[in-house]
Amino acid sequence: MEGLGAASPCVLLPLDRLFEQRVATALRLWRGLTLRASGRDPAQLPPARRNRLALALRAFDGRLEKASYREIAEALFGAARVSERAWKTHDLRDRTIRLARLGFAMMRGDDRRLLLYPFRGRI
């Protein structure tokens, strides 16, 4: 490898439940050392998950301010999407409630799970 000196660096990887992630990380390191594009970070939250967490925090903030689920849904998804007559059975009502519950769970400490993403089932 160019510019690394006489001794090439090496990586020691244990054959454990995180082996696949360790290999991906080692490959990213090698790509960076050889001045290639490192590629996607396997520990980065996917955009859909990031967006859901942001909505959950906004819903949680709304509940802290004593807003109704309907008011929160209008703020999150737009008033035009929230139907006047079918609110009790509207899918956005259920989604808003789930988002607020996720926000409360994160407030209680479940946000630490984010630190283990995507490894939480393997540790």
C-alpha positions as CSV (number, residue, x, y, z in Angstrom):
1,M,0.0,0.0,0.0
2,E,1.3,3.4,-0.9
3,G,2.5,5.6,1.9
4,L,2.1,3.0,4.7
5,G,5.8,2.2,5.1
6,A,7.6,-1.1,5.1
7,A,5.4,-2.9,7.5
8,S,1.8,-3.2,6.3
9,P,-0.9,-2.8,9.0
10,C,-3.0,-5.8,9.9
11,V,-6.3,-6.4,11.6
12,L,-7.1,-9.2,14.0
13,L,-10.8,-10.2,13.9
14,P,-12.4,-12.6,16.4
15,L,-14.8,-15.1,15.0
16,D,-17.8,-14.0,17.1
17,R,-21.4,-12.9,16.5
18,L,-20.1,-9.5,15.3
19,F,-17.7,-10.9,12.7
20,E,-19.7,-9.7,9.7
21,Q,-19.7,-6.1,11.1
22,R,-16.0,-6.3,12.0
23,V,-15.2,-7.5,8.4
24,A,-17.2,-4.6,6.9
25,T,-15.4,-2.1,9.2
26,A,-12.0,-3.6,8.4
27,L,-12.8,-3.3,4.7
28,R,-13.8,0.4,5.2
29,L,-10.5,0.9,6.9
30,W,-8.6,-0.7,4.1
31,R,-10.4,1.4,1.5
32,G,-9.6,4.5,3.5
33,L,-5.9,3.6,3.8
34,T,-5.7,2.9,0.0
35,L,-7.5,6.2,-0.8
36,R,-10.6,4.6,-2.1
37,A,-14.2,5.5,-1.4
38,S,-15.0,3.9,2.0
39,G,-18.6,3.0,1.2
40,R,-21.6,3.0,3.4
41,D,-21.2,3.0,7.2
42,P,-22.9,-0.2,8.4
43,A,-23.7,1.4,11.8
44,Q,-25.4,4.4,10.3
45,L,-29.2,4.6,10.8
46,P,-31.2,4.2,7.6
47,P,-33.0,7.4,6.5
48,A,-36.4,5.9,7.2
49,R,-35.5,5.0,10.8
50,R,-33.9,8.4,11.4
51,N,-37.1,10.1,10.1
52,R,-39.3,7.9,12.3
53,L,-37.3,8.8,15.4
54,A,-37.5,12.5,14.5
55,L,-41.3,12.2,14.2
56,A,-41.4,10.3,17.5
57,L,-39.6,13.0,19.3
58,R,-41.9,15.7,17.8
59,A,-44.9,13.7,18.8
60,F,-43.5,13.3,22.3
61,D,-42.9,17.1,22.5
62,G,-46.5,17.6,21.5
63,R,-47.8,15.3,24.2
64,L,-45.7,17.1,26.8
65,E,-47.4,20.4,25.6
66,K,-50.8,18.7,26.2
67,A,-51.6,18.6,22.5
68,S,-54.2,16.0,21.3
69,Y,-53.2,13.2,19.0
70,R,-55.2,14.9,16.3
71,E,-53.3,18.2,16.7
72,I,-50.0,16.3,16.7
73,A,-51.0,14.4,13.5
74,E,-51.9,17.7,11.8
75,A,-48.6,19.1,12.8
76,L,-46.6,16.0,11.6
77,F,-48.5,15.0,8.5
78,G,-50.5,18.1,7.5
79,A,-54.1,19.1,8.2
80,A,-55.2,18.0,4.8
81,R,-54.3,14.4,5.5
82,V,-56.3,14.3,8.8
83,S,-59.9,13.6,8.0
84,E,-62.6,15.3,10.1
85,R,-65.2,12.5,10.2
86,A,-63.1,9.4,10.3
87,W,-60.5,10.3,12.9
88,K,-61.2,7.3,15.2
89,T,-60.4,4.8,12.5
90,H,-57.8,6.9,10.6
91,D,-54.5,5.1,10.1
92,L,-52.7,8.4,11.0
93,R,-54.3,8.3,14.4
94,D,-52.8,4.9,15.2
95,R,-49.4,6.0,13.7
96,T,-49.4,9.1,15.8
97,I,-50.1,7.2,19.0
98,R,-47.3,4.7,18.2
99,L,-44.9,7.6,17.5
100,A,-45.8,9.3,20.8
101,R,-45.3,6.0,22.7
102,L,-41.9,5.6,21.0
103,G,-41.0,9.1,22.1
104,F,-42.0,8.3,25.7
105,A,-40.0,5.1,25.6
106,M,-36.9,7.0,24.4
107,M,-37.4,9.5,27.2
108,R,-37.4,6.6,29.7
109,G,-34.1,5.4,28.5
110,D,-34.8,3.1,25.5
111,D,-32.9,5.6,23.3
112,R,-29.7,3.7,24.4
113,R,-30.8,1.0,21.9
114,L,-29.6,3.5,19.2
115,L,-26.1,3.1,20.4
116,L,-26.2,-0.6,19.7
117,Y,-27.7,-0.2,16.2
118,P,-27.5,-2.6,14.2
119,F,-25.8,-4.9,16.7
120,R,-28.4,-5.0,19.5
121,G,-29.5,-8.6,18.7
122,R,-26.0,-9.9,18.6
123,I,-24.4,-8.7,21.8
